[in-house]
Amino acid sequence: MWEERFAFNATNVAEFPLSKGRPLASASRMDALVHQLSTLQPAALLASSPAPTRARLDAAHARATQVRQHMIGEQEELDWHCYRLYELLPAGVSVDDVQRHR
């Protein structure tokens, strides 16, 4: 059994449906948040000079929590945008309708 191989047909990737639009603005905002979060990580703070104080570490932790929450919201927006691009929302339902009922 260990010698059995699985063959993956990469030519099928060409059949994958692509949407007409791209959520570039949302993806750019998410990228900026990721970069911001990376600067708040303990390793990044410890690499800076002077060494961080307890207060600075606590403030970075609180800000990192806020950034993560913002990232979760941004990912939700990105998901709904993609649902609309791939026409996965039920007939007659728009992203704006969904957001109003949350």
C-alpha positions as MATLAB code, in Angstrom:
seq = 'MWEERFAFNATNVAEFPLSKGRPLASASRMDALVHQLSTLQPAALLASSPAPTRARLDAAHARATQVRQHMIGEQEELDWHCYRLYELLPAGVSVDDVQRHR';
ca = [
       0.000    0.000    0.000;
       2.814    2.463    0.724;
       3.874    2.361   -2.934;
       0.473    3.370   -4.283;
       0.485    6.816   -5.814;
      -2.255    9.354   -6.223;
      -2.302   11.087   -9.587;
      -3.637   14.639   -9.567;
      -4.824   16.011  -12.875;
      -3.707   19.644  -12.790;
      -5.379   20.389  -16.106;
      -8.733   20.386  -14.294;
      -7.724   23.634  -12.604;
      -8.417   25.402  -15.885;
     -12.081   24.425  -15.478;
     -12.387   26.188  -12.106;
     -14.837   29.094  -12.423;
     -13.378   32.553  -11.945;
     -15.489   35.519  -10.998;
     -15.601   38.648  -13.103;
     -14.640   40.902  -10.208;
     -11.925   40.898   -7.606;
     -12.317   42.126   -4.008;
      -8.998   43.984   -4.150;
      -9.913   46.782   -1.740;
     -10.963   44.324    0.953;
      -7.924   42.144    0.344;
      -5.664   45.217    0.605;
      -7.275   46.219    3.906;
      -6.777   42.695    5.226;
      -3.131   42.749    4.154;
      -2.583   46.046    5.980;
      -4.153   44.596    9.126;
      -1.909   41.538    8.940;
       1.161   43.753    8.698;
      -0.069   45.868   11.600;
      -0.688   42.771   13.700;
       2.820   41.482   12.995;
       4.316   44.655   14.530;
       2.354   44.035   17.729;
       3.616   40.504   18.312;
       5.935   39.944   21.300;
       8.821   38.848   19.057;
       8.630   42.111   17.092;
       8.454   44.158   20.284;
      11.379   42.297   21.833;
      13.460   42.895   18.695;
      12.999   46.655   19.035;
      15.179   48.922   21.070;
      14.821   49.716   23.896;
      13.339   46.560   25.358;
       9.575   46.861   25.869;
       8.162   47.608   29.283;
       5.300   45.682   30.835;
       3.004   48.616   30.030;
       4.098   48.605   26.370;
       3.548   44.848   26.110;
       0.088   45.202   27.666;
      -0.808   48.045   25.293;
       0.393   46.004   22.300;
      -1.678   43.038   23.476;
      -4.802   45.202   23.760;
      -4.194   46.719   20.314;
      -3.512   43.266   18.818;
      -6.877   42.101   20.156;
      -8.572   45.065   18.450;
      -6.754   44.396   15.185;
      -7.780   40.713   15.275;
     -11.407   41.708   15.807;
     -11.157   44.097   12.876;
      -9.612   41.285   10.797;
     -12.548   39.003   11.625;
     -14.979   41.691   10.461;
     -12.968   42.302    7.310;
     -12.926   38.569    6.559;
     -16.720   38.486    6.935;
     -17.006   41.342    4.440;
     -14.629   39.561    2.073;
     -16.659   36.351    2.348;
     -19.933   38.117    1.502;
     -18.282   39.952   -1.368;
     -17.095   36.617   -2.787;
     -20.539   35.058   -2.304;
     -21.948   37.869   -4.427;
     -19.191   37.545   -7.071;
     -19.865   33.819   -7.453;
     -23.639   34.383   -7.340;
     -24.042   32.184   -4.269;
     -26.571   34.379   -2.495;
     -30.229   33.305   -2.681;
     -32.294   34.942   -5.404;
     -33.361   38.426   -4.451;
     -30.905   38.718   -1.538;
     -28.090   41.221   -1.678;
     -25.084   41.653    0.563;
     -26.674   44.862    1.877;
     -29.788   42.881    2.931;
     -27.660   40.380    4.837;
     -25.643   43.090    6.579;
     -28.790   44.946    7.704;
     -30.081   41.791    9.453;
     -26.891   41.006   11.355;
];
